[in-house]
């Protein structure tokens, strides 16, 4: 968003507009990545994107706030409309002192586990996320990203 914009700056999508938008994208690019809202009950574009997708990566930060919010939203993602077989579950920002068992309990079986990277956090804080991760402490993070890319894009 640009300075001064917020979620109310633009009109909401209708279901038909969201479907047409995704279909138009499919005609011009081989892969579409849509960063969906966590609040899918009130975001039709996110809901349609999840329904129409070939794969969904459900990424949750490894902290109590994220686990609690995800737990409150899971019932929306587990009804018969959502294909659970196409949903990959991933925990992110896993620090060595975190109990990953709690996260796995909230998400179900985890497909991916993205460890905390101090280097990535520094890039995030500096607003420079397009730099390569070069430090040794980021190696396990890079390997997990490569695993996700290989699985989702069948590389």
C-alpha positions in Angstrom: 0.0 0.0 0.0 1.0 3.5 -0.6 1.3 6.1 2.1 -2.2 7.0 3.4 -3.8 3.9 2.0 -5.6 1.4 4.2 -7.9 -1.6 3.8 -10.9 0.7 3.1 -9.2 2.8 0.4 -10.4 0.5 -2.4 -13.7 -1.2 -2.9 -14.0 -4.9 -1.9 -14.0 -7.6 -4.5 -17.1 -9.6 -5.3 -16.9 -13.4 -5.6 -17.2 -13.1 -9.4 -14.5 -10.4 -9.7 -12.1 -12.5 -7.6 -12.7 -15.5 -9.7 -12.3 -13.5 -13.0 -9.1 -11.9 -11.6 -7.5 -15.3 -10.8 -8.6 -16.8 -14.1 -7.1 -13.8 -16.0 -3.8 -14.3 -14.1 -3.8 -18.0 -15.0 -3.9 -17.1 -18.7 -0.8 -14.9 -18.6 1.6 -16.5 -16.0 2.5 -20.1 -15.1 2.5 -19.6 -11.4 0.4 -17.2 -9.2 1.4 -16.5 -5.6 -1.3 -14.7 -3.6 -0.4 -13.6 0.0 -3.8 -14.1 1.6 -5.3 -12.3 4.6 -5.5 -14.3 7.8 -9.0 -13.1 8.2 -10.6 -15.0 5.3 -14.2 -14.7 6.6 -14.2 -11.0 5.5 -11.8 -11.2 2.6 -13.4 -12.7 -0.5 -10.3 -12.4 -2.6 -8.3 -14.5 0.0 -11.2 -17.0 0.3 -11.5 -17.5 -3.5 -7.7 -17.7 -3.9 -7.6 -20.5 -1.3 -10.5 -22.3 -2.9 -9.2 -22.0 -6.5 -5.5 -22.7 -5.7 -3.6 -25.8 -6.6 -1.6 -25.5 -3.4 -1.9 -23.5 -0.2 0.9 -22.9 2.2 -0.6 -22.1 5.6 2.2 -20.2 7.3 2.0 -19.4 11.0 4.6 -17.6 13.1 5.8 -19.6 16.0 4.5 -17.5 18.8 1.5 -17.7 21.2 -0.4 -14.9 19.5 -0.2 -16.6 16.1 -1.1 -20.0 17.5 -4.1 -18.6 19.3 -5.4 -16.7 16.2 -4.8 -19.7 14.0 -6.7 -22.0 16.4 -9.6 -19.6 16.3 -9.7 -19.6 12.5 -9.1 -23.3 11.8 -12.8 -24.2 11.7 -13.1 -22.0 8.6 -10.4 -23.9 6.8 -11.6 -27.4 7.8 -15.1 -27.5 6.4 -16.0 -29.4 3.2 -15.4 -26.5 0.8 -11.6 -26.4 1.6 -9.4 -29.2 0.2 -7.2 -30.0 3.1 -5.0 -32.3 1.0 -3.7 -29.3 -0.9 -2.8 -27.4 2.2 0.8 -27.5 3.4 1.3 -26.4 7.0 4.4 -24.5 7.9 5.7 -23.0 11.1 8.0 -20.0 10.8 10.4 -18.1 12.9 11.1 -21.1 15.1 13.6 -20.2 17.8 15.6 -22.8 19.6 13.9 -22.1 22.9 10.4 -22.5 21.5 8.5 -25.7 22.0 7.6 -26.6 18.4 5.3 -29.4 19.7 2.7 -26.7 20.7 2.8 -25.3 17.2 2.5 -28.7 15.6 -0.4 -29.4 17.9 -2.3 -26.3 16.7 -1.5 -26.7 13.0 -1.6 -30.5 12.8 1.3 -32.3 11.1 3.8 -29.7 9.8 5.1 -30.0 6.2 7.7 -27.3 6.7 9.6 -25.8 9.6 11.3 -22.4 9.0 13.8 -21.7 11.6 14.5 -18.2 13.0 17.2 -16.3 11.1 18.8 -13.3 12.7 20.1 -12.2 9.3 16.5 -12.3 7.9 15.2 -10.4 10.9 17.8 -7.7 10.4 16.9 -7.4 6.7 13.2 -7.2 7.7 13.9 -4.4 10.1 15.9 -2.5 7.5 13.2 -3.0 4.9 15.7 -4.8 2.6 14.2 -8.3 2.1 15.5 -8.8 -1.4 19.1 -9.3 -0.3 20.5 -12.8 -0.4 20.9 -14.6 2.9 24.6 -15.2 3.2 25.4 -16.0 6.8 25.9 -19.4 8.2 23.0 -19.0 10.7 20.6 -18.7 7.7 21.7 -21.9 6.1 18.9 -24.0 7.6 16.3 -21.4 6.7 17.5 -21.4 3.0 17.4 -25.2 2.9 13.8 -25.2 4.1 12.8 -22.5 1.5 14.5 -24.7 -1.2 12.4 -27.6 0.1 9.2 -25.6 -0.2 10.0 -24.4 -3.7 10.8 -28.0 -4.7 7.6 -29.4 -3.3 5.2 -26.7 -4.6 6.8 -26.0 -8.0 7.9 -29.7 -8.5 11.5 -28.7 -9.1 
